[in-house]
Amino acid sequence: MTKIKSKYQVGKLIYGVVEAHTPFGVFVDIGEAEVKGLIQITDFLDTGSMTPEMYPEIGSSVGSVVVGYTEDERNQVWLSVKPSVLQKSLVKLKLPASTQI
């Protein structure tokens, strides 16, 4: 079994393929049969409302950032595609230490 905590560290940028839509978000195939990626509906937009009609198409590629995980029987990696979260992963700004999260 994959050690999710060590392989999918929080803040890591990963790529996958949208494989299913649910009322609470989108499941993403991240290349491992035993681990599923999940983008919850609250992890799509910084502001505004996300509706299922706005979900990316099944089979489309998606880049996302790891924001959490479970190591229980669900074996899920929680992902975010919020613009602010993606920016922090892609561009390391030189900010004073007191303002970094």
All heavy atoms as an XYZ file, in Angstrom:
776
protein
N       0.841     -1.195      0.000
C       0.000      0.000      0.000
C       0.877      1.247      0.000
O       1.889      1.313      0.659
C      -0.917     -0.003      1.235
C      -1.709      1.283      1.362
S      -2.794      1.322      2.787
C      -4.142      0.380      2.123
N       0.482      2.218     -0.757
C       1.209      3.473     -0.857
C       1.096      4.267      0.438
O       0.047      4.353      1.032
C       0.614      4.313     -1.998
O       0.737      3.577     -3.201
C       1.342      5.631     -2.140
N       2.201      4.835      0.862
C       2.194      5.739      2.006
C       1.822      7.116      1.487
O       2.649      7.836      0.928
C       3.554      5.761      2.689
C       3.890      4.461      3.371
C       3.003      4.285      4.570
C       3.373      3.020      5.323
N       2.433      2.710      6.381
N       0.553      7.454      1.626
C       0.028      8.693      1.070
C       0.742      9.899      1.657
O       1.109     10.825      0.934
C      -1.491      8.774      1.291
C      -2.180      7.689      0.456
C      -2.030     10.153      0.932
C      -3.663      7.600      0.671
N       0.951      9.895      2.949
C       1.539     11.055      3.623
C       2.915     11.413      3.062
O       3.215     12.581      2.866
C       1.650     10.771      5.124
C       2.150     11.944      5.930
C       2.138     11.606      7.403
C       2.605     12.787      8.239
N       2.565     12.475      9.675
N       3.745     10.434      2.768
C       5.086     10.731      2.269
C       5.102     10.989      0.771
O       5.903     11.776      0.283
C       6.050      9.599      2.620
O       5.619      8.387      2.039
N       4.217     10.378      0.021
C       4.219     10.553     -1.433
C       3.473     11.805     -1.872
O       3.848     12.444     -2.847
C       3.604      9.332     -2.107
C       3.737      9.379     -3.612
C       3.411      8.065     -4.248
C       3.636      8.175     -5.766
N       3.377      6.923     -6.433
N       2.403     12.152     -1.171
C       1.571     13.296     -1.573
C       1.616     14.364     -0.491
O       0.663     14.561      0.252
C       0.134     12.839     -1.843
C       0.057     11.853     -2.976
C      -0.054     10.498     -2.727
C       0.125     12.277     -4.298
C      -0.094      9.580     -3.768
C       0.081     11.380     -5.346
C      -0.027     10.032     -5.066
O      -0.071      9.134     -6.102
N       2.734     15.041     -0.421
C       2.921     16.061      0.606
C       2.047     17.277      0.306
O       1.860     17.657     -0.845
C       4.389     16.463      0.655
C       5.277     15.310      1.036
C       6.740     15.562      0.738
O       7.097     16.489      0.032
N       7.590     14.711      1.291
N       1.539     17.880      1.370
C       0.707     19.075      1.240
C       1.506     20.175      0.532
O       2.668     20.411      0.851
C       0.227     19.551      2.630
C      -0.493     20.895      2.530
C      -0.682     18.506      3.256
N       0.874     20.786     -0.463
C       1.518     21.842     -1.238
C       2.132     21.356     -2.533
O       2.536     22.157     -3.371
N       2.180     20.031     -2.734
C       2.780     19.460     -3.943
C       1.821     19.595     -5.125
O       0.630     19.345     -4.995
C       3.110     17.983     -3.696
C       3.786     17.305     -4.859
C       4.123     15.861     -4.507
C       4.824     15.181     -5.678
N       5.191     13.812     -5.333
N       2.356     19.990     -6.279
C       1.566     20.087     -7.509
C       1.558     18.728     -8.190
O       2.623     18.134     -8.403
C       2.175     21.139     -8.433
C       1.496     21.352     -9.776
C       0.098     21.940     -9.583
C       2.336     22.256    -10.662
N       0.379     18.214     -8.504
C       0.282     16.927     -9.197
C      -0.706     17.058    -10.361
O      -1.526     17.971    -10.399
C      -0.138     15.769     -8.264
C      -1.534     15.990     -7.694
C       0.869     15.573     -7.153
C      -2.046     14.776     -6.925
N      -0.607     16.127    -11.281
C      -1.472     16.121    -12.460
C      -2.274     14.829    -12.492
O      -1.820     13.792    -12.008
C      -0.638     16.253    -13.735
C       0.081     17.572    -13.813
C       1.367     17.708    -13.312
C      -0.538     18.687    -14.366
C       2.029     18.931    -13.362
C       0.107     19.911    -14.417
C       1.396     20.025    -13.914
O       2.040     21.237    -13.952
N      -3.461     14.927    -13.066
C      -4.309     13.756    -13.193
C      -5.355     13.962    -14.266
O      -5.323     14.945    -15.007
N      -6.281     13.017    -14.334
C      -7.347     13.044    -15.327
C      -8.681     12.931    -14.603
O      -8.859     12.046    -13.748
C      -7.185     11.874    -16.329
C      -8.348     11.833    -17.309
C      -5.868     11.998    -17.072
N      -9.607     13.812    -14.933
C     -10.936     13.788    -14.326
C     -11.628     12.483    -14.702
O     -11.721     12.143    -15.877
C     -11.778     14.991    -14.792
C     -13.201     14.888    -14.266
C     -11.125     16.289    -14.362
N     -12.072     11.736    -13.662
C     -12.690     10.440    -13.965
C     -14.150     10.341    -13.546
O     -14.850      9.467    -14.051
C     -11.885      9.292    -13.364
C     -11.864      9.253    -11.857
C     -11.100      8.045    -11.325
O     -10.558      7.263    -12.123
O     -11.054      7.903    -10.101
N     -14.620     11.200    -12.640
C     -16.033     11.114    -12.235
C     -16.476     12.407    -11.578
O     -15.689     13.085    -10.917
C     -16.227      9.961    -11.259
N     -17.752     12.730    -11.751
C     -18.382     13.878    -11.090
C     -19.293     13.366     -9.982
O     -19.915     12.315    -10.138
C     -19.242     14.673    -12.069
C     -18.480     15.316    -13.174
N     -19.093     15.832    -14.282
C     -17.152     15.558    -13.344
C     -18.182     16.348    -15.094
N     -17.002     16.192    -14.549
N     -19.350     14.106     -8.878
C     -20.292     13.813     -7.806
C     -20.914     15.140     -7.378
O     -20.402     16.204     -7.742
C     -19.598     13.178     -6.578
O     -18.784     14.167     -5.958
C     -18.771     11.970     -6.963
N     -21.972     15.115     -6.585
C     -22.556     16.386     -6.110
C     -21.600     17.191     -5.226
O     -21.750     18.396     -5.098
C     -23.775     15.927     -5.305
C     -24.108     14.585     -5.850
C     -22.793     13.971     -6.236
N     -20.593     16.544     -4.638
C     -19.677     17.245     -3.743
C     -18.317     17.544     -4.365
O     -17.454     18.143     -3.731
C     -19.496     16.458     -2.443
C     -19.058     15.026     -2.644
C     -17.720     14.700     -2.732
C     -20.007     14.022     -2.744
C     -17.312     13.383     -2.911
C     -19.608     12.698     -2.934
C     -18.266     12.388     -3.017
N     -18.085     17.136     -5.607
C     -16.810     17.417     -6.236
C     -16.486     16.491     -7.381
O     -17.379     15.867     -7.954
N     -15.184     16.409     -7.669
C     -14.709     15.656     -8.827
C     -13.610     14.695     -8.386
O     -12.703     15.084     -7.650
C     -14.146     16.643     -9.880
C     -13.401     15.921    -10.975
C     -15.260     17.500    -10.452
N     -13.714     13.440     -8.838
C     -12.642     12.483     -8.589
C     -11.650     12.543     -9.736
O     -12.030     12.668    -10.900
C     -13.197     11.063     -8.433
C     -13.782     10.816     -7.071
C     -15.152     10.917     -6.853
C     -12.963     10.512     -5.998
C     -15.689     10.714     -5.587
C     -13.490     10.307     -4.726
C     -14.860     10.411     -4.526
N     -10.362     12.473     -9.368
C      -9.278     12.593    -10.341
C      -8.407     11.346    -10.259
O      -7.974     10.946     -9.181
C      -8.426     13.848    -10.030
C      -7.254     13.951    -10.992
C      -9.281     15.100    -10.068
N      -8.152     10.746    -11.422
C      -7.216      9.621    -11.518
C      -5.812     10.205    -11.481
O      -5.420     10.945    -12.385
C      -7.459      8.859    -12.816
C      -6.506      7.693    -13.000
O      -5.549      7.536    -12.210
O      -6.718      6.930    -13.960
N      -5.065      9.892    -10.416
C      -3.714     10.435    -10.266
C      -2.652      9.385    -10.572
O      -1.505      9.520    -10.181
C      -3.513     11.066     -8.877
C      -3.819     10.066     -7.753
C      -4.357     12.314     -8.737
C      -3.508     10.598     -6.356
N      -3.073      8.327    -11.254
C      -2.114      7.338    -11.727
C      -1.858      6.176    -10.807
O      -0.938      5.394    -11.044
N      -2.651      6.067     -9.749
C      -2.494      4.933     -8.844
C      -3.857      4.295     -8.631
O      -4.816      4.990     -8.297
C      -1.949      5.377     -7.481
C      -0.491      5.726     -7.511
C       0.081      5.823     -6.113
O       0.001      4.846     -5.347
O       0.569      6.909     -5.795
N      -3.923      3.001     -8.801
C      -5.200      2.298     -8.688
C      -5.775      2.376     -7.279
O      -6.987      2.452     -7.098
C      -5.037      0.842     -9.101
N      -4.910      2.393     -6.277
C      -5.390      2.334     -4.891
C      -5.545      3.701     -4.219
O      -5.978      3.778     -3.075
C      -4.472      1.439     -4.048
C      -3.039      1.916     -4.013
C      -2.110      0.888     -3.393
O      -2.315     -0.312     -3.631
O      -1.198      1.294     -2.674
N      -5.207      4.778     -4.915
C      -5.327      6.130     -4.350
C      -6.156      6.982     -5.303
O      -5.898      7.012     -6.498
C      -3.936      6.778     -4.146
C      -4.088      8.173     -3.562
C      -3.058      5.915     -3.265
N      -7.160      7.660     -4.756
C      -8.019      8.529     -5.561
C      -7.791      9.981     -5.183
O      -7.653     10.312     -4.008
C      -9.499      8.190     -5.325
C      -9.894      6.819     -5.788
C      -9.820      6.718     -7.287
C     -10.207      5.332     -7.766
N      -9.836      5.123     -9.157
N      -7.784     10.838     -6.196
C      -7.722     12.270     -5.963
C      -9.135     12.817     -5.909
O     -10.012     12.363     -6.640
N      -9.381     13.785     -5.035
C     -10.701     14.388     -4.911
C     -10.566     15.907     -4.818
O      -9.838     16.422     -3.967
C     -11.423     13.870     -3.660
C     -12.750     14.553     -3.318
C     -13.786     14.337     -4.426
C     -13.288     14.025     -1.983
N     -11.257     16.596     -5.731
C     -11.374     18.054     -5.656
C     -12.780     18.339     -5.162
O     -13.752     18.106     -5.878
C     -11.162     18.728     -7.026
C      -9.843     18.290     -7.650
C     -11.214     20.254     -6.859
C      -9.677     18.734     -9.107
N     -12.881     18.794     -3.911
C     -14.200     19.098     -3.367
C     -14.717     20.396     -3.966
O     -13.931     21.252     -4.403
C     -14.131     19.183     -1.844
C     -13.773     17.844     -1.237
C     -13.825     17.845      0.277
O     -14.305     18.767      0.900
N     -13.333     16.774      0.868
N     -16.009     20.557     -3.975
C     -16.638     21.710     -4.617
C     -16.099     23.033     -4.061
O     -16.002     24.017     -4.782
C     -18.174     21.613     -4.505
C     -18.834     22.532     -5.522
C     -18.664     21.869     -3.102
C     -20.299     22.246     -5.731
N     -15.684     23.033     -2.804
C     -15.151     24.254     -2.191
C     -13.712     24.543     -2.612
O     -13.179     25.601     -2.273
C     -15.217     24.157     -0.657
O     -14.498     22.984     -0.247
C     -16.645     24.091     -0.173
N     -13.083     23.623     -3.334
C     -11.687     23.790     -3.730
C     -11.511     24.135     -5.200
O     -10.454     23.903     -5.785
C     -10.885     22.532     -3.392
C     -10.588     22.426     -1.917
O     -10.109     23.419     -1.345
O     -10.849     21.369     -1.336
N     -12.561     24.687     -5.823
C     -12.453     25.105     -7.216
C     -12.206     26.604     -7.375
O     -11.407     27.019     -8.189
C     -13.732     24.737     -7.995
C     -13.753     23.316     -8.464
C     -14.427     22.351     -7.743
C     -13.104     22.938     -9.632
C     -14.449     21.038     -8.174
C     -13.114     21.637    -10.064
C     -13.793     20.673     -9.335
N     -12.915     27.409     -6.608
C     -12.871     28.862     -6.804
C     -12.483     29.572     -5.517
O     -12.822     29.128     -4.425
C     -14.249     29.370     -7.248
C     -14.825     28.772     -8.537
C     -16.259     29.267     -8.746
C     -13.957     29.141     -9.732
N     -11.784     30.700     -5.681
C     -11.468     31.542     -4.515
C     -12.711     32.280     -4.035
O     -12.906     32.470     -2.838
C     -10.379     32.549     -4.864
C      -9.018     31.898     -4.984
O      -8.701     31.015     -4.171
O      -8.273     32.263     -5.901
N     -13.511     32.735     -4.976
C     -14.740     33.453     -4.638
C     -15.845     32.995     -5.586
O     -15.574     32.438     -6.651
C     -14.572     34.982     -4.780
O     -14.226     35.278     -6.124
C     -13.504     35.513     -3.835
N     -17.074     33.225     -5.189
C     -18.198     32.851     -6.037
C     -18.653     31.426     -5.779
O     -18.129     30.738     -4.905
N     -19.639     31.015     -6.537
C     -20.240     29.701     -6.338
C     -19.880     28.766     -7.475
O     -19.942     29.139     -8.647
C     -21.764     29.825     -6.272
O     -22.132     30.625     -5.187
N     -19.506     27.558     -7.131
C     -19.197     26.517     -8.107
C     -20.411     25.619     -8.229
O     -20.975     25.192     -7.224
C     -17.987     25.710     -7.626
C     -17.544     24.628     -8.553
S     -16.724     25.333     -9.981
C     -16.314     23.857    -10.876
N     -20.805     25.339     -9.448
C     -21.910     24.418     -9.666
C     -21.404     23.218    -10.448
O     -20.391     23.305    -11.157
C     -23.039     25.091    -10.456
O     -22.539     25.441    -11.760
C     -23.547     26.333     -9.744
N     -22.077     22.081    -10.333
C     -21.636     20.886    -11.078
C     -21.537     21.121    -12.583
O     -20.709     20.494    -13.255
C     -22.704     19.846    -10.742
C     -23.170     20.249     -9.384
C     -23.155     21.764     -9.406
N     -22.325     22.051    -13.117
C     -22.253     22.330    -14.549
C     -20.902     22.945    -14.936
O     -20.511     22.930    -16.097
C     -23.382     23.287    -14.964
C     -24.770     22.702    -14.844
C     -25.290     22.675    -13.398
O     -24.837     23.483    -12.560
O     -26.143     21.819    -13.111
N     -20.190     23.477    -13.973
C     -18.895     24.108    -14.221
C     -17.730     23.130    -14.084
O     -16.584     23.490    -14.355
C     -18.706     25.276    -13.244
C     -19.739     26.376    -13.405
S     -19.757     27.552    -12.020
C     -18.153     28.324    -12.153
N     -17.983     21.906    -13.673
C     -16.905     20.925    -13.489
C     -16.162     20.685    -14.800
O     -16.757     20.732    -15.876
C     -17.460     19.582    -13.020
C     -17.955     19.524    -11.597
C     -18.675     18.420    -11.166
C     -17.713     20.532    -10.680
C     -19.149     18.321     -9.876
C     -18.177     20.447     -9.388
C     -18.890     19.340     -8.981
O     -19.346     19.248     -7.708
N     -14.854     20.380    -14.718
C     -14.116     20.029    -15.935
C     -14.667     18.721    -16.531
O     -15.216     17.889    -15.806
C     -12.678     19.858    -15.453
C     -12.770     19.676    -13.985
C     -14.023     20.339    -13.526
N     -14.518     18.575    -17.837
C     -15.054     17.394    -18.512
C     -14.341     16.123    -18.067
O     -13.135     16.148    -17.804
C     -14.890     17.536    -20.023
C     -15.776     18.581    -20.621
C     -15.670     18.618    -22.142
O     -15.466     17.557    -22.759
O     -15.804     19.712    -22.688
N     -15.085     15.038    -17.992
C     -14.494     13.735    -17.697
C     -13.500     13.399    -18.805
O     -13.797     13.563    -19.987
C     -15.591     12.654    -17.555
C     -16.405     12.937    -16.295
C     -14.981     11.246    -17.517
C     -17.587     12.029    -16.073
N     -12.307     12.982    -18.409
C     -11.251     12.661    -19.360
C     -10.286     13.812    -19.593
O      -9.245     13.616    -20.220
N     -10.605     14.997    -19.072
C      -9.696     16.127    -19.263
C      -8.583     16.106    -18.207
O      -8.759     15.589    -17.111
C     -10.462     17.450    -19.216
O     -11.041     17.656    -17.942
N      -7.449     16.670    -18.574
C      -6.308     16.744    -17.660
C      -6.504     17.905    -16.693
O      -7.099     18.918    -17.047
C      -5.019     16.963    -18.448
O      -4.786     15.875    -19.298
N      -5.979     17.715    -15.488
C      -6.089     18.764    -14.488
C      -4.812     18.792    -13.643
O      -4.277     17.746    -13.277
C      -7.342     18.554    -13.599
C      -7.281     17.257    -12.828
C      -7.549     19.714    -12.665
N      -4.315     20.003    -13.424
C      -3.212     20.208    -12.497
C      -3.800     20.721    -11.199
O      -4.692     21.574    -11.210
N      -3.340     20.198    -10.078
C      -3.927     20.571     -8.796
C      -2.874     20.464     -7.698
O      -1.821     19.882     -7.889
C      -5.125     19.674     -8.477
O      -4.743     18.320     -8.545
N      -3.208     21.031     -6.557
C      -2.289     21.062     -5.428
C      -2.859     20.214     -4.294
O      -4.047     20.290     -3.991
C      -2.088     22.513     -4.938
C      -1.208     22.553     -3.698
C      -1.484     23.360     -6.044
N      -2.001     19.409     -3.673
C      -2.412     18.581     -2.543
C      -2.685     19.476     -1.338
O      -1.826     20.279     -0.954
C      -1.328     17.542     -2.182
C      -1.711     16.759     -0.940
C      -1.069     16.614     -3.361
N      -3.884     19.361     -0.776
C      -4.241     20.149      0.412
C      -4.554     19.259      1.616
O      -4.809     19.765      2.704
C      -5.417     21.110      0.129
C      -5.000     22.188     -0.861
C      -6.639     20.370     -0.358
N      -4.535     17.949      1.422
C      -4.794     17.023      2.518
C      -4.910     15.607      2.002
O      -4.765     15.362      0.804
N      -5.177     14.688      2.901
C      -5.266     13.284      2.508
C      -5.881     12.480      3.632
O      -6.003     12.955      4.770
C      -3.887     12.707      2.168
C      -2.859     13.010      3.219
C      -2.730     12.228      4.357
C      -2.044     14.133      3.102
C      -1.815     12.529      5.328
C      -1.122     14.447      4.065
C      -1.005     13.640      5.184
O      -0.094     13.961      6.151
N      -6.277     11.274      3.297
C      -6.690     10.320      4.316
C      -5.799      9.105      4.174
O      -5.320      8.813      3.076
C      -8.144      9.860      4.133
O      -8.235      9.127      2.910
C      -9.105     11.024      4.132
N      -5.553      8.421      5.256
C      -4.824      7.158      5.176
C      -5.702      6.053      5.732
O      -5.210      5.037      6.184
C      -3.496      7.261      5.916
C      -2.520      8.159      5.178
C      -1.099      8.053      5.691
O      -0.893      8.303      6.893
O      -0.218      7.706      4.906
N      -7.011      6.259      5.645
C      -7.925      5.208      6.047
C      -8.303      4.383      4.817
O      -7.636      4.455      3.792
C      -9.162      5.810      6.747
C      -9.921      6.791      5.864
O      -9.714      6.796      4.630
O     -10.731      7.552      6.422
N      -9.374      3.651      4.898
C      -9.761      2.773      3.790
C     -10.113      3.524      2.505
O     -10.138      2.948      1.427
C     -10.926      1.864      4.210
C     -12.243      2.573      4.442
C     -12.355      3.278      5.796
O     -11.487      3.075      6.669
O     -13.322      4.031      5.981
N     -10.375      4.847      2.611
C     -10.716      5.619      1.407
C      -9.490      5.925      0.542
O      -9.611      6.105     -0.649
C     -11.409      6.934      1.794
C     -12.755      6.722      2.453
C     -13.365      8.018      2.876
N     -12.565      8.570      3.989
C     -12.695      9.797      4.463
N     -13.568     10.621      3.933
N     -11.947     10.212      5.466
N      -8.302      6.036      1.144
C      -7.067      6.357      0.415
C      -7.279      7.520     -0.551
O      -7.065      7.397     -1.749
C      -6.539      5.140     -0.342
C      -5.898      4.148      0.577
O      -5.333      4.496      1.600
N      -6.008      2.882      0.220
N      -7.658      8.658     -0.009
C      -7.917      9.825     -0.842
C      -6.865     10.903     -0.635
O      -6.371     11.105      0.474
C      -9.285     10.440     -0.516
C     -10.445      9.582     -0.917
C     -11.777     10.227     -0.564
O     -11.846     11.160      0.221
N     -12.831      9.711     -1.153
N      -6.540     11.561     -1.734
C      -5.709     12.760     -1.697
C      -6.633     13.905     -2.028
O      -7.309     13.884     -3.059
C      -4.559     12.677     -2.720
C      -3.771     13.971     -2.742
C      -3.654     11.508     -2.401
N      -6.705     14.887     -1.142
C      -7.590     16.029     -1.359
C      -6.822     17.091     -2.128
O      -5.714     17.463     -1.756
C      -8.097     16.569     -0.030
C      -8.834     15.542      0.762
C      -9.558     14.480      0.285
C      -8.901     15.451      2.177
N     -10.069     13.746      1.322
C      -9.689     14.318      2.493
C      -8.378     16.217      3.209
C      -9.953     13.945      3.800
C      -8.641     15.842      4.514
C      -9.427     14.724      4.793
N      -7.452     17.568     -3.191
C      -6.786     18.471     -4.125
C      -7.508     19.806     -4.206
O      -8.700     19.878     -3.924
C      -6.754     17.830     -5.517
C      -6.129     16.434     -5.578
C      -6.406     15.792     -6.921
C      -4.645     16.502     -5.287
N      -6.767     20.824     -4.636
C      -7.361     22.138     -4.844
C      -6.903     22.678     -6.188
O      -5.746     22.494     -6.575
C      -6.952     23.109     -3.738
O      -7.492     24.397     -3.999
N      -7.818     23.338     -6.882
C      -7.483     24.040     -8.123
C      -7.814     25.523     -7.998
O      -7.916     26.226     -8.998
C      -8.210     23.420     -9.348
C      -7.712     22.015     -9.599
C      -9.713     23.437     -9.163
N      -7.968     25.995     -6.761
C      -8.213     27.421     -6.551
C      -7.034     28.206     -7.122
O      -5.872     27.831     -6.897
C      -8.320     27.745     -5.064
C      -9.601     27.303     -4.423
C      -9.601     27.729     -2.957
C     -10.881     27.334     -2.284
N     -10.879     27.724     -0.855
N      -7.298     29.287     -7.840
C      -6.192     30.083     -8.392
C      -5.167     30.507     -7.336
O      -3.967     30.438     -7.600
C      -6.916     31.288     -9.006
C      -8.260     30.748     -9.365
C      -8.604     29.781     -8.268
N      -5.598     30.897     -6.176
C      -4.648     31.346     -5.145
C      -3.763     30.196     -4.660
O      -2.581     30.387     -4.386
C      -5.397     31.957     -3.966
O      -6.222     31.001     -3.338
N      -4.296     29.013     -4.577
C      -3.524     27.847     -4.126
C      -2.543     27.412     -5.217
O      -1.384     27.095     -4.935
C      -4.463     26.694     -3.735
C      -3.680     25.432     -3.396
C      -5.348     27.105     -2.562
N      -2.997     27.395     -6.473
C      -2.110     27.037     -7.582
C      -0.958     28.018     -7.689
O       0.181     27.629     -7.904
C      -2.895     26.999     -8.895
C      -3.833     25.806     -9.076
C      -4.699     25.992    -10.314
C      -3.055     24.504     -9.178
N      -1.244     29.301     -7.523
C      -0.188     30.301     -7.613
C       0.889     30.063     -6.561
O       2.076     30.130     -6.844
C      -0.749     31.706     -7.458
C       0.351     32.763     -7.575
C      -0.104     34.143     -7.173
O      -1.125     34.305     -6.523
N       0.661     35.126     -7.562
N       0.489     29.755     -5.342
C       1.468     29.513     -4.275
C       2.349     28.315     -4.592
O       3.514     28.278     -4.221
C       0.751     29.284     -2.946
C       0.186     30.549     -2.349
C      -0.528     30.248     -1.050
C      -1.201     31.495     -0.525
N      -2.054     31.208      0.642
N       1.801     27.330     -5.305
C       2.576     26.147     -5.644
C       3.507     26.401     -6.821
O       4.601     25.862     -6.876
C       1.630     24.997     -5.973
O       2.368     23.851     -6.302
N       3.063     27.225     -7.763
C       3.830     27.450     -8.987
C       4.857     28.551     -8.859
O       5.914     28.511     -9.474
C       2.873     27.791    -10.140
C       1.938     26.673    -10.568
C       0.898     27.205    -11.541
C       2.727     25.540    -11.192
N       4.528     29.593     -8.096
C       5.405     30.752     -7.986
C       5.689     31.017     -6.516
O       4.786     31.339     -5.754
C       4.758     32.006     -8.621
C       5.693     33.202     -8.517
C       4.382     31.744    -10.061
N       6.949     30.862     -6.145
C       7.349     31.137     -4.760
C       7.743     32.601     -4.646
O       8.819     33.010     -5.056
C       8.528     30.241     -4.355
C       8.258     28.757     -4.492
C       7.162     28.310     -3.566
C       6.968     26.792     -3.682
N       5.745     26.344     -3.068
N       6.801     33.391     -4.149
C       7.061     34.817     -3.990
C       7.941     35.058     -2.777
O       7.898     34.306     -1.804
C       5.738     35.564     -3.831
C       4.771     35.467     -5.003
C       3.457     36.184     -4.665
C       5.371     36.035     -6.273
N       8.723     36.112     -2.856
C       9.562     36.500     -1.726
C       8.734     37.394     -0.820
O       8.627     38.595     -1.037
C      10.803     37.232     -2.217
C      11.725     36.359     -3.023
C      12.926     37.145     -3.500
C      13.852     36.283     -4.321
N      14.983     37.058     -4.842
N       8.104     36.792      0.146
C       7.262     37.530      1.079
C       7.885     37.464      2.465
O       8.550     36.483      2.807
C       5.860     36.921      1.136
C       5.062     36.938     -0.174
C       3.757     36.177     -0.004
C       4.789     38.365     -0.598
N       7.660     38.481      3.271
C       8.138     38.409      4.650
C       7.581     37.165      5.344
O       6.437     36.767      5.092
C       7.583     39.688      5.285
C       7.324     40.605      4.131
C       6.979     39.719      2.967
N       8.362     36.550      6.183
C       7.973     35.304      6.836
C       6.660     35.429      7.590
O       5.891     34.483      7.663
C       9.069     34.833      7.784
N       6.366     36.599      8.132
C       5.148     36.763      8.918
C       3.892     36.692      8.074
O       2.808     36.459      8.590
C       5.174     38.086      9.677
O       5.228     39.163      8.768
N       4.001     36.872      6.724
C       2.810     36.836      5.884
C       2.629     35.507      5.172
O       1.623     35.293      4.529
C       2.850     37.945      4.820
O       3.986     37.743      3.996
C       2.885     39.317      5.465
N       3.587     34.578      5.260
C       3.461     33.287      4.595
C       2.588     32.353      5.417
O       2.604     32.390      6.640
C       4.832     32.657      4.383
C       5.653     33.411      3.370
C       6.976     32.725      3.105
O       7.304     31.736      3.750
N       7.731     33.243      2.165
N       1.856     31.535      4.689
C       0.966     30.570      5.356
C       1.604     29.213      5.333
O       2.159     28.771      4.426
C      -0.396     30.546      4.673
C      -1.046     31.903      4.779
C      -1.287     29.476      5.300
C      -2.354     32.052      4.041
